[in-house]
Amino acid sequence: MDEEALNMSIRKFLKKVGITSQREIERAIDQANTEGRLDGNPVRVKMTLECDLIDDALSIEDEIKY
């Protein structure tokens, strides 16, 4: 196994996930703000990771403050 290729491939995937996720969260918050749906409370977010080699999906949850 080529450790460097593996590392670079994972980093590329995570960069894509990070950029896409940030864009979508910002879009959703901007839209909610425009529609007057923001109430000052943090926005709950959840990311789920699924992989052929992982038996159970991994979920990461947090809050986005604005």
mmCIF file of the N, C-alpha and C atoms, coordinates in Angstrom:
data_MODEL
# 
_entry.id   MODEL 
# 
loop_
_atom_site.group_PDB 
_atom_site.id 
_atom_site.type_symbol 
_atom_site.label_atom_id 
_atom_site.label_alt_id 
_atom_site.label_comp_id 
_atom_site.label_asym_id 
_atom_site.label_entity_id 
_atom_site.label_seq_id 
_atom_site.pdbx_PDB_ins_code 
_atom_site.Cartn_x 
_atom_site.Cartn_y 
_atom_site.Cartn_z 
_atom_site.occupancy 
_atom_site.B_iso_or_equiv 
_atom_site.pdbx_formal_charge 
_atom_site.auth_seq_id 
_atom_site.auth_comp_id 
_atom_site.auth_asym_id 
_atom_site.auth_atom_id 
_atom_site.pdbx_PDB_model_num 
ATOM 1   N N  . MET A 1 1  ? 0.850   -1.178 0.000  1.00 0.00 ? 1  MET A N  1 
ATOM 2   C CA . MET A 1 1  ? 0.000   0.000  0.000  1.00 0.00 ? 1  MET A CA 1 
ATOM 3   C C  . MET A 1 1  ? 0.893   1.237  0.000  1.00 0.00 ? 1  MET A C  1 
ATOM 4   N N  . ASP A 1 2  ? 0.532   2.193  -0.820 1.00 0.00 ? 2  ASP A N  1 
ATOM 5   C CA . ASP A 1 2  ? 1.275   3.445  -0.927 1.00 0.00 ? 2  ASP A CA 1 
ATOM 6   C C  . ASP A 1 2  ? 0.686   4.446  0.064  1.00 0.00 ? 2  ASP A C  1 
ATOM 7   N N  . GLU A 1 3  ? 1.344   4.621  1.210  1.00 0.00 ? 3  GLU A N  1 
ATOM 8   C CA . GLU A 1 3  ? 0.852   5.493  2.277  1.00 0.00 ? 3  GLU A CA 1 
ATOM 9   C C  . GLU A 1 3  ? 0.686   6.939  1.812  1.00 0.00 ? 3  GLU A C  1 
ATOM 10  N N  . GLU A 1 4  ? 1.601   7.421  1.005  1.00 0.00 ? 4  GLU A N  1 
ATOM 11  C CA . GLU A 1 4  ? 1.519   8.805  0.527  1.00 0.00 ? 4  GLU A CA 1 
ATOM 12  C C  . GLU A 1 4  ? 0.307   8.998  -0.393 1.00 0.00 ? 4  GLU A C  1 
ATOM 13  N N  . ALA A 1 5  ? 0.078   8.052  -1.292 1.00 0.00 ? 5  ALA A N  1 
ATOM 14  C CA . ALA A 1 5  ? -1.082  8.134  -2.190 1.00 0.00 ? 5  ALA A CA 1 
ATOM 15  C C  . ALA A 1 5  ? -2.374  8.053  -1.392 1.00 0.00 ? 5  ALA A C  1 
ATOM 16  N N  . LEU A 1 6  ? -2.408  7.178  -0.401 1.00 0.00 ? 6  LEU A N  1 
ATOM 17  C CA . LEU A 1 6  ? -3.587  7.055  0.459  1.00 0.00 ? 6  LEU A CA 1 
ATOM 18  C C  . LEU A 1 6  ? -3.861  8.366  1.184  1.00 0.00 ? 6  LEU A C  1 
ATOM 19  N N  . ASN A 1 7  ? -2.823  8.935  1.786  1.00 0.00 ? 7  ASN A N  1 
ATOM 20  C CA . ASN A 1 7  ? -2.963  10.191 2.517  1.00 0.00 ? 7  ASN A CA 1 
ATOM 21  C C  . ASN A 1 7  ? -3.464  11.306 1.610  1.00 0.00 ? 7  ASN A C  1 
ATOM 22  N N  . MET A 1 8  ? -2.897  11.417 0.421  1.00 0.00 ? 8  MET A N  1 
ATOM 23  C CA . MET A 1 8  ? -3.296  12.466 -0.518 1.00 0.00 ? 8  MET A CA 1 
ATOM 24  C C  . MET A 1 8  ? -4.738  12.263 -0.984 1.00 0.00 ? 8  MET A C  1 
ATOM 25  N N  . SER A 1 9  ? -5.132  11.028 -1.212 1.00 0.00 ? 9  SER A N  1 
ATOM 26  C CA . SER A 1 9  ? -6.487  10.729 -1.662 1.00 0.00 ? 9  SER A CA 1 
ATOM 27  C C  . SER A 1 9  ? -7.504  11.081 -0.577 1.00 0.00 ? 9  SER A C  1 
ATOM 28  N N  . ILE A 1 10 ? -7.193  10.731 0.668  1.00 0.00 ? 10 ILE A N  1 
ATOM 29  C CA . ILE A 1 10 ? -8.081  11.077 1.780  1.00 0.00 ? 10 ILE A CA 1 
ATOM 30  C C  . ILE A 1 10 ? -8.180  12.583 1.944  1.00 0.00 ? 10 ILE A C  1 
ATOM 31  N N  . ARG A 1 11 ? -7.060  13.271 1.876  1.00 0.00 ? 11 ARG A N  1 
ATOM 32  C CA . ARG A 1 11 ? -7.060  14.740 2.005  1.00 0.00 ? 11 ARG A CA 1 
ATOM 33  C C  . ARG A 1 11 ? -7.889  15.389 0.895  1.00 0.00 ? 11 ARG A C  1 
ATOM 34  N N  . LYS A 1 12 ? -7.780  14.870 -0.316 1.00 0.00 ? 12 LYS A N  1 
ATOM 35  C CA . LYS A 1 12 ? -8.550  15.405 -1.440 1.00 0.00 ? 12 LYS A CA 1 
ATOM 36  C C  . LYS A 1 12 ? -10.042 15.223 -1.193 1.00 0.00 ? 12 LYS A C  1 
ATOM 37  N N  . PHE A 1 13 ? -10.435 14.048 -0.724 1.00 0.00 ? 13 PHE A N  1 
ATOM 38  C CA . PHE A 1 13 ? -11.835 13.777 -0.408 1.00 0.00 ? 13 PHE A CA 1 
ATOM 39  C C  . PHE A 1 13 ? -12.330 14.713 0.692  1.00 0.00 ? 13 PHE A C  1 
ATOM 40  N N  . LEU A 1 14 ? -11.560 14.844 1.778  1.00 0.00 ? 14 LEU A N  1 
ATOM 41  C CA . LEU A 1 14 ? -11.974 15.688 2.893  1.00 0.00 ? 14 LEU A CA 1 
ATOM 42  C C  . LEU A 1 14 ? -12.057 17.164 2.490  1.00 0.00 ? 14 LEU A C  1 
ATOM 43  N N  . LYS A 1 15 ? -11.172 17.597 1.602  1.00 0.00 ? 15 LYS A N  1 
ATOM 44  C CA . LYS A 1 15 ? -11.242 18.975 1.113  1.00 0.00 ? 15 LYS A CA 1 
ATOM 45  C C  . LYS A 1 15 ? -12.542 19.193 0.340  1.00 0.00 ? 15 LYS A C  1 
ATOM 46  N N  . LYS A 1 16 ? -12.900 18.239 -0.506 1.00 0.00 ? 16 LYS A N  1 
ATOM 47  C CA . LYS A 1 16 ? -14.145 18.325 -1.278 1.00 0.00 ? 16 LYS A CA 1 
ATOM 48  C C  . LYS A 1 16 ? -15.354 18.363 -0.339 1.00 0.00 ? 16 LYS A C  1 
ATOM 49  N N  . VAL A 1 17 ? -15.353 17.476 0.665  1.00 0.00 ? 17 VAL A N  1 
ATOM 50  C CA . VAL A 1 17 ? -16.441 17.437 1.640  1.00 0.00 ? 17 VAL A CA 1 
ATOM 51  C C  . VAL A 1 17 ? -16.519 18.758 2.398  1.00 0.00 ? 17 VAL A C  1 
ATOM 52  N N  . GLY A 1 18 ? -15.383 19.257 2.838  1.00 0.00 ? 18 GLY A N  1 
ATOM 53  C CA . GLY A 1 18 ? -15.352 20.489 3.617  1.00 0.00 ? 18 GLY A CA 1 
ATOM 54  C C  . GLY A 1 18 ? -15.849 21.693 2.839  1.00 0.00 ? 18 GLY A C  1 
ATOM 55  N N  . ILE A 1 19 ? -15.379 21.851 1.623  1.00 0.00 ? 19 ILE A N  1 
ATOM 56  C CA . ILE A 1 19 ? -15.775 22.992 0.800  1.00 0.00 ? 19 ILE A CA 1 
ATOM 57  C C  . ILE A 1 19 ? -17.255 22.918 0.459  1.00 0.00 ? 19 ILE A C  1 
ATOM 58  N N  . THR A 1 20 ? -17.720 21.756 0.047  1.00 0.00 ? 20 THR A N  1 
ATOM 59  C CA . THR A 1 20 ? -19.127 21.584 -0.316 1.00 0.00 ? 20 THR A CA 1 
ATOM 60  C C  . THR A 1 20 ? -20.029 21.797 0.895  1.00 0.00 ? 20 THR A C  1 
ATOM 61  N N  . SER A 1 21 ? -19.657 21.236 2.026  1.00 0.00 ? 21 SER A N  1 
ATOM 62  C CA . SER A 1 21 ? -20.457 21.370 3.241  1.00 0.00 ? 21 SER A CA 1 
ATOM 63  C C  . SER A 1 21 ? -20.546 22.817 3.691  1.00 0.00 ? 21 SER A C  1 
ATOM 64  N N  . GLN A 1 22 ? -19.417 23.516 3.684  1.00 0.00 ? 22 GLN A N  1 
ATOM 65  C CA . GLN A 1 22 ? -19.416 24.923 4.103  1.00 0.00 ? 22 GLN A CA 1 
ATOM 66  C C  . GLN A 1 22 ? -20.316 25.749 3.202  1.00 0.00 ? 22 GLN A C  1 
ATOM 67  N N  . ARG A 1 23 ? -20.215 25.519 1.917  1.00 0.00 ? 23 ARG A N  1 
ATOM 68  C CA . ARG A 1 23 ? -21.029 26.253 0.940  1.00 0.00 ? 23 ARG A CA 1 
ATOM 69  C C  . ARG A 1 23 ? -22.529 26.034 1.202  1.00 0.00 ? 23 ARG A C  1 
ATOM 70  N N  . GLU A 1 24 ? -22.919 24.785 1.427  1.00 0.00 ? 24 GLU A N  1 
ATOM 71  C CA . GLU A 1 24 ? -24.330 24.456 1.651  1.00 0.00 ? 24 GLU A CA 1 
ATOM 72  C C  . GLU A 1 24 ? -24.851 25.011 2.977  1.00 0.00 ? 24 GLU A C  1 
ATOM 73  N N  . ILE A 1 25 ? -24.042 24.932 4.028  1.00 0.00 ? 25 ILE A N  1 
ATOM 74  C CA . ILE A 1 25 ? -24.460 25.480 5.322  1.00 0.00 ? 25 ILE A CA 1 
ATOM 75  C C  . ILE A 1 25 ? -24.617 26.993 5.216  1.00 0.00 ? 25 ILE A C  1 
ATOM 76  N N  . GLU A 1 26 ? -23.657 27.666 4.595  1.00 0.00 ? 26 GLU A N  1 
ATOM 77  C CA . GLU A 1 26 ? -23.759 29.126 4.423  1.00 0.00 ? 26 GLU A CA 1 
ATOM 78  C C  . GLU A 1 26 ? -24.985 29.500 3.607  1.00 0.00 ? 26 GLU A C  1 
ATOM 79  N N  . ARG A 1 27 ? -25.268 28.740 2.543  1.00 0.00 ? 27 ARG A N  1 
ATOM 80  C CA . ARG A 1 27 ? -26.433 29.010 1.709  1.00 0.00 ? 27 ARG A CA 1 
ATOM 81  C C  . ARG A 1 27 ? -27.714 28.857 2.517  1.00 0.00 ? 27 ARG A C  1 
ATOM 82  N N  . ALA A 1 28 ? -27.794 27.795 3.303  1.00 0.00 ? 28 ALA A N  1 
ATOM 83  C CA . ALA A 1 28 ? -28.995 27.540 4.105  1.00 0.00 ? 28 ALA A CA 1 
ATOM 84  C C  . ALA A 1 28 ? -29.195 28.627 5.162  1.00 0.00 ? 28 ALA A C  1 
ATOM 85  N N  . ILE A 1 29 ? -28.120 29.050 5.799  1.00 0.00 ? 29 ILE A N  1 
ATOM 86  C CA . ILE A 1 29 ? -28.230 30.104 6.815  1.00 0.00 ? 29 ILE A CA 1 
ATOM 87  C C  . ILE A 1 29 ? -28.606 31.434 6.173  1.00 0.00 ? 29 ILE A C  1 
ATOM 88  N N  . ASP A 1 30 ? -28.006 31.749 5.027  1.00 0.00 ? 30 ASP A N  1 
ATOM 89  C CA . ASP A 1 30 ? -28.362 32.980 4.320  1.00 0.00 ? 30 ASP A CA 1 
ATOM 90  C C  . ASP A 1 30 ? -29.833 32.980 3.928  1.00 0.00 ? 30 ASP A C  1 
ATOM 91  N N  . GLN A 1 31 ? -30.315 31.857 3.424  1.00 0.00 ? 31 GLN A N  1 
ATOM 92  C CA . GLN A 1 31 ? -31.716 31.754 3.015  1.00 0.00 ? 31 GLN A CA 1 
ATOM 93  C C  . GLN A 1 31 ? -32.641 31.886 4.228  1.00 0.00 ? 31 GLN A C  1 
ATOM 94  N N  . ALA A 1 32 ? -32.310 31.208 5.315  1.00 0.00 ? 32 ALA A N  1 
ATOM 95  C CA . ALA A 1 32 ? -33.124 31.301 6.534  1.00 0.00 ? 32 ALA A CA 1 
ATOM 96  C C  . ALA A 1 32 ? -33.132 32.729 7.060  1.00 0.00 ? 32 ALA A C  1 
ATOM 97  N N  . ASN A 1 33 ? -32.005 33.408 6.969  1.00 0.00 ? 33 ASN A N  1 
ATOM 98  C CA . ASN A 1 33 ? -31.925 34.803 7.402  1.00 0.00 ? 33 ASN A CA 1 
ATOM 99  C C  . ASN A 1 33 ? -32.814 35.685 6.532  1.00 0.00 ? 33 ASN A C  1 
ATOM 100 N N  . THR A 1 34 ? -32.761 35.499 5.225  1.00 0.00 ? 34 THR A N  1 
ATOM 101 C CA . THR A 1 34 ? -33.583 36.261 4.293  1.00 0.00 ? 34 THR A CA 1 
ATOM 102 C C  . THR A 1 34 ? -35.068 36.044 4.578  1.00 0.00 ? 34 THR A C  1 
ATOM 103 N N  . GLU A 1 35 ? -35.426 34.821 4.931  1.00 0.00 ? 35 GLU A N  1 
ATOM 104 C CA . GLU A 1 35 ? -36.818 34.473 5.200  1.00 0.00 ? 35 GLU A CA 1 
ATOM 105 C C  . GLU A 1 35 ? -37.239 34.775 6.636  1.00 0.00 ? 35 GLU A C  1 
ATOM 106 N N  . GLY A 1 36 ? -36.322 35.312 7.446  1.00 0.00 ? 36 GLY A N  1 
ATOM 107 C CA . GLY A 1 36 ? -36.643 35.667 8.824  1.00 0.00 ? 36 GLY A CA 1 
ATOM 108 C C  . GLY A 1 36 ? -36.819 34.469 9.743  1.00 0.00 ? 36 GLY A C  1 
ATOM 109 N N  . ARG A 1 37 ? -36.194 33.355 9.404  1.00 0.00 ? 37 ARG A N  1 
ATOM 110 C CA . ARG A 1 37 ? -36.357 32.137 10.201 1.00 0.00 ? 37 ARG A CA 1 
ATOM 111 C C  . ARG A 1 37 ? -35.275 31.940 11.249 1.00 0.00 ? 37 ARG A C  1 
ATOM 112 N N  . LEU A 1 38 ? -34.277 32.806 11.296 1.00 0.00 ? 38 LEU A N  1 
ATOM 113 C CA . LEU A 1 38 ? -33.234 32.672 12.312 1.00 0.00 ? 38 LEU A CA 1 
ATOM 114 C C  . LEU A 1 38 ? -33.729 33.294 13.614 1.00 0.00 ? 38 LEU A C  1 
ATOM 115 N N  . ASP A 1 39 ? -33.509 32.588 14.717 1.00 0.00 ? 39 ASP A N  1 
ATOM 116 C CA . ASP A 1 39 ? -34.005 33.064 16.006 1.00 0.00 ? 39 ASP A CA 1 
ATOM 117 C C  . ASP A 1 39 ? -32.894 33.343 17.014 1.00 0.00 ? 39 ASP A C  1 
ATOM 118 N N  . GLY A 1 40 ? -31.641 33.337 16.547 1.00 0.00 ? 40 GLY A N  1 
ATOM 119 C CA . GLY A 1 40 ? -30.521 33.600 17.442 1.00 0.00 ? 40 GLY A CA 1 
ATOM 120 C C  . GLY A 1 40 ? -29.920 32.349 18.051 1.00 0.00 ? 40 GLY A C  1 
ATOM 121 N N  . ASN A 1 41 ? -30.619 31.231 17.934 1.00 0.00 ? 41 ASN A N  1 
ATOM 122 C CA . ASN A 1 41 ? -30.097 29.973 18.472 1.00 0.00 ? 41 ASN A CA 1 
ATOM 123 C C  . ASN A 1 41 ? -29.154 29.326 17.466 1.00 0.00 ? 41 ASN A C  1 
ATOM 124 N N  . PRO A 1 42 ? -28.165 28.582 17.963 1.00 0.00 ? 42 PRO A N  1 
ATOM 125 C CA . PRO A 1 42 ? -27.266 27.878 17.050 1.00 0.00 ? 42 PRO A CA 1 
ATOM 126 C C  . PRO A 1 42 ? -28.041 26.903 16.154 1.00 0.00 ? 42 PRO A C  1 
ATOM 127 N N  . VAL A 1 43 ? -27.489 26.647 14.996 1.00 0.00 ? 43 VAL A N  1 
ATOM 128 C CA . VAL A 1 43 ? -28.079 25.706 14.042 1.00 0.00 ? 43 VAL A CA 1 
ATOM 129 C C  . VAL A 1 43 ? -27.435 24.335 14.268 1.00 0.00 ? 43 VAL A C  1 
ATOM 130 N N  . ARG A 1 44 ? -28.250 23.316 14.469 1.00 0.00 ? 44 ARG A N  1 
ATOM 131 C CA . ARG A 1 44 ? -27.745 21.960 14.656 1.00 0.00 ? 44 ARG A CA 1 
ATOM 132 C C  . ARG A 1 44 ? -27.332 21.385 13.298 1.00 0.00 ? 44 ARG A C  1 
ATOM 133 N N  . VAL A 1 45 ? -26.168 20.782 13.259 1.00 0.00 ? 45 VAL A N  1 
ATOM 134 C CA . VAL A 1 45 ? -25.687 20.141 12.034 1.00 0.00 ? 45 VAL A CA 1 
ATOM 135 C C  . VAL A 1 45 ? -25.239 18.718 12.353 1.00 0.00 ? 45 VAL A C  1 
ATOM 136 N N  . LYS A 1 46 ? -25.346 17.866 11.339 1.00 0.00 ? 46 LYS A N  1 
ATOM 137 C CA . LYS A 1 46 ? -24.939 16.468 11.497 1.00 0.00 ? 46 LYS A CA 1 
ATOM 138 C C  . LYS A 1 46 ? -24.336 15.998 10.180 1.00 0.00 ? 46 LYS A C  1 
ATOM 139 N N  . MET A 1 47 ? -23.186 15.373 10.277 1.00 0.00 ? 47 MET A N  1 
ATOM 140 C CA . MET A 1 47 ? -22.511 14.813 9.108  1.00 0.00 ? 47 MET A CA 1 
ATOM 141 C C  . MET A 1 47 ? -22.411 13.312 9.323  1.00 0.00 ? 47 MET A C  1 
ATOM 142 N N  . THR A 1 48 ? -22.754 12.557 8.301  1.00 0.00 ? 48 THR A N  1 
ATOM 143 C CA . THR A 1 48 ? -22.684 11.104 8.392  1.00 0.00 ? 48 THR A CA 1 
ATOM 144 C C  . THR A 1 48 ? -21.664 10.578 7.389  1.00 0.00 ? 48 THR A C  1 
ATOM 145 N N  . LEU A 1 49 ? -20.762 9.744  7.871  1.00 0.00 ? 49 LEU A N  1 
ATOM 146 C CA . LEU A 1 49 ? -19.741 9.133  7.032  1.00 0.00 ? 49 LEU A CA 1 
ATOM 147 C C  . LEU A 1 49 ? -20.081 7.663  6.840  1.00 0.00 ? 49 LEU A C  1 
ATOM 148 N N  . GLU A 1 50 ? -20.159 7.257  5.602  1.00 0.00 ? 50 GLU A N  1 
ATOM 149 C CA . GLU A 1 50 ? -20.354 5.845  5.272  1.00 0.00 ? 50 GLU A CA 1 
ATOM 150 C C  . GLU A 1 50 ? -19.189 5.405  4.398  1.00 0.00 ? 50 GLU A C  1 
ATOM 151 N N  . CYS A 1 51 ? -18.710 4.212  4.663  1.00 0.00 ? 51 CYS A N  1 
ATOM 152 C CA . CYS A 1 51 ? -17.574 3.668  3.924  1.00 0.00 ? 51 CYS A CA 1 
ATOM 153 C C  . CYS A 1 51 ? -17.775 2.165  3.792  1.00 0.00 ? 51 CYS A C  1 
ATOM 154 N N  . ASP A 1 52 ? -17.428 1.620  2.664  1.00 0.00 ? 52 ASP A N  1 
ATOM 155 C CA . ASP A 1 52 ? -17.560 0.184  2.437  1.00 0.00 ? 52 ASP A CA 1 
ATOM 156 C C  . ASP A 1 52 ? -16.837 -0.642 3.504  1.00 0.00 ? 52 ASP A C  1 
ATOM 157 N N  . LEU A 1 53 ? -15.811 -0.076 4.117  1.00 0.00 ? 53 LEU A N  1 
ATOM 158 C CA . LEU A 1 53 ? -14.990 -0.817 5.069  1.00 0.00 ? 53 LEU A CA 1 
ATOM 159 C C  . LEU A 1 53 ? -15.379 -0.582 6.524  1.00 0.00 ? 53 LEU A C  1 
ATOM 160 N N  . ILE A 1 54 ? -16.381 0.271  6.751  1.00 0.00 ? 54 ILE A N  1 
ATOM 161 C CA . ILE A 1 54 ? -16.847 0.553  8.115  1.00 0.00 ? 54 ILE A CA 1 
ATOM 162 C C  . ILE A 1 54 ? -18.232 -0.063 8.264  1.00 0.00 ? 54 ILE A C  1 
ATOM 163 N N  . ASP A 1 55 ? -18.392 -0.886 9.290  1.00 0.00 ? 55 ASP A N  1 
ATOM 164 C CA . ASP A 1 55 ? -19.664 -1.582 9.491  1.00 0.00 ? 55 ASP A CA 1 
ATOM 165 C C  . ASP A 1 55 ? -20.831 -0.629 9.757  1.00 0.00 ? 55 ASP A C  1 
ATOM 166 N N  . ASP A 1 56 ? -20.647 0.315  10.650 1.00 0.00 ? 56 ASP A N  1 
ATOM 167 C CA . ASP A 1 56 ? -21.705 1.256  11.003 1.00 0.00 ? 56 ASP A CA 1 
ATOM 168 C C  . ASP A 1 56 ? -21.326 2.659  10.551 1.00 0.00 ? 56 ASP A C  1 
ATOM 169 N N  . ALA A 1 57 ? -22.336 3.408  10.108 1.00 0.00 ? 57 ALA A N  1 
ATOM 170 C CA . ALA A 1 57 ? -22.090 4.790  9.703  1.00 0.00 ? 57 ALA A CA 1 
ATOM 171 C C  . ALA A 1 57 ? -21.617 5.585  10.921 1.00 0.00 ? 57 ALA A C  1 
ATOM 172 N N  . LEU A 1 58 ? -20.728 6.523  10.696 1.00 0.00 ? 58 LEU A N  1 
ATOM 173 C CA . LEU A 1 58 ? -20.203 7.387  11.739 1.00 0.00 ? 58 LEU A CA 1 
ATOM 174 C C  . LEU A 1 58 ? -20.893 8.737  11.622 1.00 0.00 ? 58 LEU A C  1 
ATOM 175 N N  . SER A 1 59 ? -21.527 9.177  12.691 1.00 0.00 ? 59 SER A N  1 
ATOM 176 C CA . SER A 1 59 ? -22.213 10.471 12.680 1.00 0.00 ? 59 SER A CA 1 
ATOM 177 C C  . SER A 1 59 ? -21.483 11.454 13.586 1.00 0.00 ? 59 SER A C  1 
ATOM 178 N N  . ILE A 1 60 ? -21.319 12.670 13.089 1.00 0.00 ? 60 ILE A N  1 
ATOM 179 C CA . ILE A 1 60 ? -20.689 13.743 13.855 1.00 0.00 ? 60 ILE A CA 1 
ATOM 180 C C  . ILE A 1 60 ? -21.718 14.869 13.926 1.00 0.00 ? 60 ILE A C  1 
ATOM 181 N N  . GLU A 1 61 ? -22.010 15.316 15.159 1.00 0.00 ? 61 GLU A N  1 
ATOM 182 C CA . GLU A 1 61 ? -23.004 16.360 15.351 1.00 0.00 ? 61 GLU A CA 1 
ATOM 183 C C  . GLU A 1 61 ? -22.375 17.539 16.091 1.00 0.00 ? 61 GLU A C  1 
ATOM 184 N N  . ASP A 1 62 ? -22.873 18.729 15.792 1.00 0.00 ? 62 ASP A N  1 
ATOM 185 C CA . ASP A 1 62 ? -22.383 19.932 16.455 1.00 0.00 ? 62 ASP A CA 1 
ATOM 186 C C  . ASP A 1 62 ? -23.385 21.051 16.220 1.00 0.00 ? 62 ASP A C  1 
ATOM 187 N N  . GLU A 1 63 ? -23.032 22.250 16.668 1.00 0.00 ? 63 GLU A N  1 
ATOM 188 C CA . GLU A 1 63 ? -23.863 23.422 16.455 1.00 0.00 ? 63 GLU A CA 1 
ATOM 189 C C  . GLU A 1 63 ? -23.047 24.481 15.734 1.00 0.00 ? 63 GLU A C  1 
ATOM 190 N N  . ILE A 1 64 ? -23.725 25.224 14.867 1.00 0.00 ? 64 ILE A N  1 
ATOM 191 C CA . ILE A 1 64 ? -23.108 26.348 14.166 1.00 0.00 ? 64 ILE A CA 1 
ATOM 192 C C  . ILE A 1 64 ? -23.691 27.614 14.775 1.00 0.00 ? 64 ILE A C  1 
ATOM 193 N N  . LYS A 1 65 ? -22.823 28.467 15.305 1.00 0.00 ? 65 LYS A N  1 
ATOM 194 C CA . LYS A 1 65 ? -23.254 29.749 15.869 1.00 0.00 ? 65 LYS A CA 1 
ATOM 195 C C  . LYS A 1 65 ? -23.103 30.823 14.799 1.00 0.00 ? 65 LYS A C  1 
ATOM 196 N N  . TYR A 1 66 ? -23.996 31.769 14.807 1.00 0.00 ? 66 TYR A N  1 
ATOM 197 C CA . TYR A 1 66 ? -23.937 32.850 13.807 1.00 0.00 ? 66 TYR A CA 1 
ATOM 198 C C  . TYR A 1 66 ? -24.115 34.183 14.486 1.00 0.00 ? 66 TYR A C  1 
# 
